[in-house]
Amino acid sequence: MGKTTMAIALAMVCATAAAADAPKATEPKAGMTPAECEVWNREAGFSRSVQAHDAAAFAGYVHEGAVFAAGTAAPQRGRAAVVERWKEIIEGKTFALHWHPGFVSIGGDPAIALSSGPAWLEDFDPKAKQRWSTSRYTSTWVKDHDGQWRVLFDGAGAAWKPATAEEIAKLAAAQPATCPQSP
């Protein structure tokens, strides 16, 4: 994978100062509310759209006024720009990007949510110095005019850390299939 392609991938997924810490195999055990689980499920679907190489489905998760790679010198503004910039990531020909919701929090405004969790990347280039990397992502979701949750902000700037295939397998296997809802 070229340096530019890798830079785009790495710059698009992660943000937060805490992201410099290596991702944990599991997230905190506190359960989420039904509304938070709605966002959790949307985040999981968003990730699956990339794994399925489905640009149309991916676009359906992105808010019309979204800003991706927020906090960088070259953020993508608007759904069309985000989808265009993510085209190679969605195609998945040179690398595979994965992420999984770990937790979702909704604060005082019930139409805004924060989602965060582990992310991992596999570089398909046989000459790559590091085939596997891990990080954390953070996305801000907003309930859109049609009642659907869509990503409004996706940050950038988190450090990616080298990982082994075994660490990635353990991380991926530890992710819950369903939202850990509060009792």
Stockholm file with secondary structure:
# STOCKHOLM 1.0

chainA/1-183         MGKTTMAIALAMVCATAAAADAPKATEPKAGMTPAECEVWNREAGFSRSVQAHDAAAFAGYVHEGAVFAAGTAAPQRGRAAVVERWKEIIEGKTFALHWHPGFVSIGGDPAIALSSGPAWLEDFDPKAKQRWSTSRYTSTWVKDHDGQWRVLFDGAGAAWKPATAEEIAKLAAAQPATCPQSP
#=GR chainA/1-183 SS CCHHHHHHHHHHHCCCGGGGSCCCSSCCCCCBCHHHHHHHHHHHHHHHHHHTTCHHHHHHTEEEEEEEEETSSSCEESHHHHHHHTHHHHHTSSEEEEECCCEEEECSSTTEEEEEEEEEEEECCTTCSCSEEEEEEEEEEEECTTSCEEEEEEECCCCCEEECHHHHHHHHHTSCSSCCBCC
#=GC SS_cons         CCHHHHHHHHHHHCCCGGGGSCCCSSCCCCCBCHHHHHHHHHHHHHHHHHHTTCHHHHHHTEEEEEEEEETSSSCEESHHHHHHHTHHHHHTSSEEEEECCCEEEECSSTTEEEEEEEEEEEECCTTCSCSEEEEEEEEEEEECTTSCEEEEEEECCCCCEEECHHHHHHHHHTSCSSCCBCC
//
